[in-house]
Amino acid sequence: MTNYALASSTWDEKEYSAIQRVIDSDMFTMGKEVAKYEEDFANFFGSKYSVMVSSGSTANLLMIASLFFTKNESLKLKRGDEVIVPAVSWSTTYFPLQQYGLKVKFVDIDPNTLNMDLDKLEGAITDKTRAILSVNLLGNPNDFNRMNEIIADRNIFILEDNCESMGATIDGKQAGTFGVMGTFSSFFSHHIATMEGGCIVTDDEELYHILLCIRAHGWTRNLPKFNKLTGEKSDDMFEESFKFVLPGYNVRPLEMSGALGVEQLKKLPSFIKTRRDNAKIFQSLFEDHPFIEIQKETGESSWFGFSLILKQNAPYSRADLVKKLMENGIECRPIVTGNFLKNKEVLEFFDYEVAGTLEAAEYLDAHGLFVGNHQVDIKDNIKALRDLLV
C-alpha cells in the first residue's frame, strides 16, 4: 500500500513566521499584508490590478457583480443576458450567474483538453451572447487564441475562472489574464495556500475600483481619493468612511492570509516546476495506456491534478477503479463536479439552456476521476499508480 494523497502542505517556517508577524502586529483584519500580497500578485501575473478576497468562490461572485455596476456599455451586464459556460466546472463558477439573473448556456467539453469544446462554442454563440466564462480545468489553460478568433468583431468578452490553474501559461502569458477579469483560488489543495483566499485580476481601472468597493460593504472607504466610481472623495473622513454607493458584500480576506500569500508567491515558480516535472513522468507512463485516457495539455499546464478517464474497453468500471485506488492508499475525486447538468435540484433555480449535446461531459461524469499532483517530487507515487493499473 502507498500513501498518495490529493494534496500536501506547502508551508514551512516562512509561513509560520508570517503568521506570527501578524499576531505580533495585533492587526488581523485586512491591512498592509493584504495590500502587499495584491501588489506582488499583480506583478507576478502581469496584471495592472489585483484584489484579494476570502475565496475563489467569492472572487467569481465579485467578478460577475462588478459587471452590473460598470459604466462601460461594452462590458455591462444586465439580467437576462446570456453567458456561455462549460458543462464541467465547480459549482461556484455557475452560482453567481444565477444569483444575478443571467441566462446560462452550457457547452460540452473537449474530451482531450477537458476544457470547453471550441467547435461547439462557435456553434453556441448567438446574437444574445454577451460573455464567455471560460474555465481552465485541472491546471490546463484554454486555447484563447482560437477563442478570440471565434468572437472577433462580436460584442462578446471573455472572463476566466482560473481557480485550478494558477501558473499555467500560453506563449508566456499567464492564464487568468486573457479575459477582462480572471479569478484565482489559494485554498489548501491549490497551487499555493493562504488558508482560505482568492484573487481577481484585471487591467481595467474602473472595474478595479468597483471590486474594491463591493468587496467591503459597498462603501467608498477603500477607494483612492480620485477614482472611476465616485470621482473625487471628500476629505471629511468622518462622513466619507461611512458612505455607501453600491450594494456590496463583506468578503474581505484576513491579514494573516495576505501575509501567507506574500511568502507563498515567492515559492510558486518552484512549485510549478516540480508539478510539471511530476507531470512529465505521468504523461510518459500513461499516454499510451491501454484503457485509460489522460488530459491533453494546452500551452503549459500547471497540473493541478492528473485525470484518469476509462476508455470503453476498460476491464472495470469507475466504481471498481475508485475502490482499487482507495484500497491501495491513493486518494481520488470526481473531475471537479463532473457534468454539472446532473444536479437537477439546483438547476431548478437557473435560467439556462444546453447548446447541443453533452456527450463528453456525460462520459467524463461516468468514467472519469483525478488523483493529486503536488509541489514536491511524487514520481514514486505516480509509478506505483501505473503499476497498479495494469
C-alpha positions as CSV (number, residue, x, y, z in Angstrom):
1,M,0.0,0.0,0.0
2,T,1.2,3.5,-0.9
3,N,0.2,6.8,0.7
4,Y,-0.7,9.0,-2.3
5,A,-2.8,12.0,-1.0
6,L,-4.7,14.5,-3.1
7,A,-2.6,17.4,-1.7
8,S,0.0,18.2,0.9
9,S,1.1,21.3,2.9
10,T,3.1,24.0,1.1
11,W,4.2,25.7,4.4
12,D,7.4,25.8,6.3
13,E,9.0,28.1,8.8
14,K,8.5,31.1,6.4
15,E,4.7,30.8,6.7
16,Y,4.7,30.2,10.4
17,S,6.8,33.3,10.8
18,A,4.4,35.3,8.6
19,I,1.5,34.2,10.9
20,Q,3.5,35.2,14.0
21,R,4.3,38.6,12.3
22,V,0.5,39.3,12.1
23,I,-0.1,38.1,15.6
24,D,2.6,40.4,16.9
25,S,1.1,43.3,15.0
26,D,-2.3,42.8,16.7
27,M,-3.9,43.8,13.4
28,F,-5.9,40.9,12.0
29,T,-8.4,42.5,9.6
30,M,-7.4,43.4,6.0
31,G,-4.4,45.7,6.1
32,K,-0.8,46.2,4.8
33,E,-0.1,42.5,4.4
34,V,-3.1,42.1,2.1
35,A,-2.0,45.2,0.2
36,K,1.5,43.8,-0.3
37,Y,0.1,40.5,-1.5
38,E,-2.1,42.2,-4.0
39,E,0.8,44.2,-5.3
40,D,3.0,41.1,-5.6
41,F,0.2,39.1,-7.2
42,A,-0.5,41.7,-9.9
43,N,3.3,41.9,-10.6
44,F,3.7,38.1,-10.8
45,F,0.8,37.5,-13.2
46,G,1.4,40.6,-15.3
47,S,-1.8,42.5,-14.5
48,K,-2.3,46.1,-13.5
49,Y,-4.6,45.4,-10.6
50,S,-5.3,42.6,-8.1
51,V,-8.0,42.3,-5.4
52,M,-7.7,39.7,-2.7
53,V,-10.9,38.2,-1.3
54,S,-12.0,35.5,1.0
55,S,-12.0,32.6,-1.5
56,G,-12.0,31.7,-5.2
57,S,-15.8,31.4,-5.0
58,T,-16.2,35.0,-3.8
59,A,-13.7,36.1,-6.4
60,N,-16.2,34.7,-9.0
61,L,-19.1,36.4,-7.2
62,L,-17.4,39.8,-7.3
63,M,-16.2,39.4,-10.9
64,I,-19.8,38.9,-12.1
65,A,-21.3,41.5,-9.8
66,S,-18.8,44.2,-10.9
67,L,-20.1,43.9,-14.5
68,F,-23.6,45.1,-13.4
69,F,-22.1,48.3,-12.0
70,T,-19.7,49.4,-14.7
71,K,-20.5,52.4,-16.8
72,N,-18.7,50.8,-19.8
73,E,-21.5,49.7,-22.1
74,S,-19.3,47.2,-23.9
75,L,-18.8,45.3,-20.6
76,K,-22.0,46.0,-18.8
77,L,-24.3,43.1,-18.0
78,K,-28.0,43.1,-17.2
79,R,-30.4,40.5,-16.0
80,G,-31.3,38.1,-18.9
81,D,-28.0,38.4,-20.7
82,E,-26.6,35.2,-22.0
83,V,-23.3,33.9,-20.7
84,I,-21.7,30.7,-22.1
85,V,-20.0,28.3,-19.7
86,P,-18.5,24.8,-20.0
87,A,-20.6,21.9,-18.6
88,V,-17.8,20.8,-16.3
89,S,-16.6,23.1,-13.6
90,W,-17.1,23.9,-9.9
91,S,-20.5,24.9,-8.6
92,T,-19.4,28.5,-7.7
93,T,-18.4,29.1,-11.3
94,Y,-22.1,29.0,-12.1
95,F,-23.9,30.3,-9.0
96,P,-23.0,34.0,-9.4
97,L,-24.6,33.9,-12.8
98,Q,-27.8,32.5,-11.4
99,Q,-27.7,35.0,-8.5
100,Y,-27.5,37.9,-10.9
101,G,-30.3,36.7,-13.1
102,L,-28.2,35.8,-16.1
103,K,-29.1,33.3,-18.8
104,V,-26.6,30.4,-18.5
105,K,-25.8,28.4,-21.7
106,F,-23.9,25.2,-21.1
107,V,-21.5,23.9,-23.8
108,D,-19.8,20.5,-23.9
109,I,-16.2,19.9,-23.1
110,D,-13.4,18.7,-25.4
111,P,-12.7,15.1,-24.3
112,N,-9.0,15.7,-24.8
113,T,-8.3,19.0,-23.0
114,L,-11.3,18.8,-20.7
115,N,-11.9,22.5,-21.3
116,M,-14.8,23.9,-23.3
117,D,-15.1,22.4,-26.8
118,L,-14.3,25.4,-29.0
119,D,-16.0,23.9,-32.1
120,K,-19.2,23.6,-30.1
121,L,-18.7,27.0,-28.5
122,E,-18.6,28.5,-32.0
123,G,-21.9,26.9,-32.8
124,A,-23.5,28.0,-29.5
125,I,-22.9,31.7,-29.9
126,T,-25.9,33.8,-30.9
127,D,-26.8,37.5,-31.0
128,K,-27.9,37.2,-27.4
129,T,-24.5,36.1,-26.2
130,R,-22.7,38.7,-24.1
131,A,-19.8,36.9,-22.4
132,I,-17.9,33.6,-22.3
133,L,-17.0,32.5,-18.8
134,S,-14.1,30.1,-19.6
135,V,-12.7,27.7,-17.1
136,N,-9.1,26.4,-17.1
137,L,-9.6,22.9,-15.8
138,L,-7.1,21.0,-13.6
139,G,-4.3,23.4,-14.5
140,N,-4.9,23.3,-18.2
141,P,-5.5,26.7,-20.0
142,N,-8.0,27.2,-22.8
143,D,-6.8,27.9,-26.3
144,F,-7.5,31.7,-26.0
145,N,-6.1,32.4,-29.4
146,R,-8.8,30.3,-31.0
147,M,-11.4,31.7,-28.6
148,N,-10.6,35.2,-29.6
149,E,-10.8,34.3,-33.3
150,I,-14.3,32.9,-32.6
151,I,-15.6,36.1,-31.0
152,A,-13.7,38.6,-33.3
153,D,-15.9,41.5,-34.4
154,R,-18.7,40.5,-32.0
155,N,-19.8,42.4,-28.9
156,I,-18.7,39.5,-26.6
157,F,-16.0,39.4,-24.0
158,I,-14.1,36.7,-22.1
159,L,-13.9,36.1,-18.4
160,E,-11.7,33.4,-16.7
161,D,-12.2,31.1,-13.8
162,N,-8.6,30.2,-13.2
163,C,-9.0,28.9,-9.7
164,E,-7.5,25.5,-10.6
165,S,-4.8,26.7,-13.0
166,M,-2.6,29.2,-11.2
167,G,0.8,29.4,-13.0
168,A,-0.4,27.9,-16.3
169,T,0.7,29.9,-19.4
170,I,0.2,30.1,-23.2
171,D,3.1,31.7,-25.1
172,G,4.5,33.0,-21.8
173,K,1.2,34.8,-20.9
174,Q,-0.4,33.8,-17.6
175,A,-3.7,32.0,-17.6
176,G,-6.2,34.3,-15.8
177,T,-5.1,37.3,-17.7
178,F,-6.6,36.6,-21.2
179,G,-10.0,37.9,-20.2
180,V,-11.4,41.2,-18.9
181,M,-11.0,39.6,-15.4
182,G,-9.6,36.4,-14.1
183,T,-10.1,34.6,-10.7
184,F,-7.7,32.6,-8.6
185,S,-8.0,30.4,-5.5
186,S,-5.5,29.8,-2.8
187,F,-7.3,27.2,-0.8
188,F,-5.2,24.4,0.8
189,S,-5.3,21.9,-2.1
190,H,-4.5,24.5,-4.7
191,H,-1.1,25.7,-6.1
192,I,-0.5,28.0,-3.1
193,A,-2.3,28.1,0.2
194,T,-3.4,31.1,2.3
195,M,-5.8,29.0,4.5
196,E,-8.8,30.4,2.6
197,G,-8.4,33.1,-0.1
198,G,-8.9,34.2,-3.7
199,C,-7.9,36.9,-6.1
200,I,-9.3,38.8,-9.0
201,V,-7.0,40.4,-11.6
202,T,-7.9,42.9,-14.2
203,D,-6.3,45.7,-16.3
204,D,-9.5,47.8,-16.2
205,E,-9.2,50.6,-13.6
206,E,-12.9,51.2,-13.3
207,L,-13.6,47.5,-12.6
208,Y,-10.8,47.5,-10.1
209,H,-12.4,50.4,-8.2
210,I,-15.8,48.7,-8.3
211,L,-14.2,45.5,-6.9
212,L,-12.6,47.4,-4.1
213,C,-16.0,48.9,-3.2
214,I,-18.2,45.8,-3.3
215,R,-15.5,43.7,-1.5
216,A,-16.2,45.7,1.7
217,H,-19.8,46.8,2.3
218,G,-20.2,48.9,-0.9
219,W,-18.6,51.8,0.9
220,T,-16.0,54.3,-0.5
221,R,-13.5,53.9,2.3
222,N,-11.1,51.7,0.4
223,L,-11.2,53.7,-2.9
224,P,-8.4,56.1,-3.9
225,K,-9.2,59.8,-3.5
226,F,-9.6,60.1,-7.2
227,N,-11.4,57.1,-8.6
228,K,-13.5,55.9,-11.5
229,L,-16.5,55.2,-9.3
230,T,-17.3,58.4,-7.4
231,G,-14.9,60.8,-8.9
232,E,-13.1,62.7,-6.0
233,K,-13.6,61.6,-2.4
234,S,-14.1,64.3,0.2
235,D,-11.5,65.0,2.8
236,D,-14.2,64.6,5.6
237,M,-13.1,61.1,6.8
238,F,-15.9,61.0,9.4
239,E,-18.5,61.1,6.6
240,E,-16.6,59.5,3.8
241,S,-15.6,56.4,5.8
242,F,-19.3,55.5,6.0
243,K,-20.5,56.5,2.6
244,F,-22.2,53.6,0.7
245,V,-22.6,53.7,-3.1
246,L,-23.0,50.1,-4.3
247,P,-24.8,47.1,-2.9
248,G,-21.7,45.2,-1.8
249,Y,-20.7,42.4,0.4
250,N,-18.1,41.7,3.1
251,V,-15.7,39.2,1.5
252,R,-12.5,40.7,2.8
253,P,-9.6,38.4,3.4
254,L,-7.8,38.2,6.7
255,E,-4.5,39.9,7.2
256,M,-3.0,36.5,8.1
257,S,-4.0,35.2,4.7
258,G,-2.3,38.1,3.0
259,A,0.9,37.5,4.9
260,L,0.8,33.9,4.0
261,G,0.3,34.8,0.3
262,V,3.4,37.0,0.3
263,E,5.5,34.0,1.3
264,Q,3.7,31.5,-0.9
265,L,4.1,33.6,-4.1
266,K,7.9,33.5,-3.6
267,K,7.7,29.7,-3.8
268,L,5.2,29.5,-6.6
269,P,7.8,29.2,-9.5
270,S,9.5,26.2,-7.8
271,F,6.1,24.7,-7.0
272,I,5.1,24.9,-10.7
273,K,8.4,23.5,-11.9
274,T,8.0,20.5,-9.7
275,R,4.4,19.9,-10.7
276,R,5.5,20.0,-14.3
277,D,8.4,17.6,-13.6
278,N,5.9,15.2,-12.0
279,A,3.6,15.6,-15.0
280,K,6.3,14.6,-17.4
281,I,6.6,11.2,-15.6
282,F,2.8,10.9,-15.5
283,Q,2.5,11.6,-19.2
284,S,5.3,9.2,-20.1
285,L,3.7,6.4,-18.1
286,F,0.0,6.9,-19.1
287,E,0.0,8.5,-22.6
288,D,-0.3,5.1,-24.3
289,H,-2.2,3.3,-21.5
290,P,-4.4,0.5,-23.0
291,F,-7.6,1.5,-21.2
292,I,-7.1,5.0,-19.6
293,E,-7.2,8.4,-21.3
294,I,-5.4,11.4,-19.8
295,Q,-5.8,15.1,-20.3
296,K,-4.0,16.6,-23.2
297,E,-2.1,19.8,-22.4
298,T,-2.8,23.2,-24.0
299,G,0.1,25.6,-23.7
300,E,1.9,24.9,-20.5
301,S,-0.4,23.4,-17.8
302,S,0.3,24.0,-14.1
303,W,-1.0,20.5,-13.5
304,F,-3.5,20.8,-10.6
305,G,-4.0,17.1,-10.7
306,F,-4.0,14.1,-13.1
307,S,-7.2,12.9,-14.7
308,L,-7.8,9.3,-15.4
309,I,-10.7,8.5,-17.8
310,L,-11.6,4.9,-18.5
311,K,-11.9,4.0,-22.2
312,Q,-14.8,2.0,-23.4
313,N,-12.6,-1.2,-23.4
314,A,-11.6,-0.8,-19.8
315,P,-11.8,-4.1,-17.8
316,Y,-13.6,-2.5,-14.9
317,S,-16.0,0.4,-14.0
318,R,-15.2,3.7,-12.4
319,A,-16.6,2.4,-9.2
320,D,-14.2,-0.5,-9.4
321,L,-11.3,1.9,-10.1
322,V,-12.2,4.1,-7.1
323,K,-12.3,1.0,-4.8
324,K,-9.0,-0.2,-6.2
325,L,-7.3,3.1,-5.6
326,M,-8.7,3.7,-2.2
327,E,-7.7,0.2,-1.0
328,N,-4.2,0.9,-2.1
329,G,-3.9,4.3,-0.3
330,I,-4.4,6.5,-3.3
331,E,-6.9,9.3,-2.8
332,C,-9.1,10.3,-5.7
333,R,-12.1,12.6,-6.5
334,P,-14.5,13.2,-9.4
335,I,-13.2,15.6,-12.0
336,V,-14.5,18.8,-10.4
337,T,-18.3,18.3,-10.4
338,G,-18.4,16.0,-13.4
339,N,-21.3,17.0,-15.7
340,F,-22.9,19.8,-13.7
341,L,-26.2,19.3,-15.5
342,K,-26.9,16.2,-13.4
343,N,-27.6,18.5,-10.5
344,K,-31.3,18.9,-11.3
345,E,-32.4,20.1,-7.9
346,V,-30.2,23.3,-8.0
347,L,-30.8,23.8,-11.7
348,E,-34.5,24.4,-10.9
349,F,-33.3,27.9,-9.8
350,F,-31.5,28.6,-13.0
351,D,-32.5,30.2,-16.3
352,Y,-30.4,28.0,-18.6
353,E,-30.2,26.0,-21.8
354,V,-27.9,23.4,-23.2
355,A,-26.2,24.1,-26.5
356,G,-26.4,20.8,-28.4
357,T,-25.5,17.6,-26.6
358,L,-23.0,16.9,-23.8
359,E,-21.5,13.5,-24.7
360,A,-18.0,14.3,-23.5
361,A,-19.2,15.8,-20.2
362,E,-21.5,12.8,-19.6
363,Y,-18.8,10.3,-20.4
364,L,-16.3,12.1,-18.0
365,D,-19.0,12.1,-15.3
366,A,-19.5,8.4,-15.5
367,H,-15.9,7.2,-16.3
368,G,-13.5,9.8,-15.0
369,L,-11.7,10.8,-11.8
370,F,-8.5,12.5,-10.8
371,V,-5.6,11.9,-8.5
372,G,-3.4,14.6,-6.9
373,N,-0.3,16.4,-8.0
374,H,2.0,18.1,-5.6
375,Q,4.6,20.7,-5.3
376,V,7.1,18.0,-4.1
377,D,8.5,15.1,-6.0
378,I,5.9,12.3,-6.2
379,K,7.4,10.3,-9.0
380,D,7.4,7.1,-6.9
381,N,3.7,7.6,-6.2
382,I,3.0,8.0,-9.9
383,K,5.0,4.9,-10.8
384,A,3.1,2.9,-8.1
385,L,-0.1,4.1,-9.6
386,R,0.9,2.9,-13.1
387,D,2.0,-0.5,-11.7
388,L,-1.4,-0.8,-10.0
389,L,-3.4,-0.1,-13.2
390,V,-2.3,-3.0,-15.4
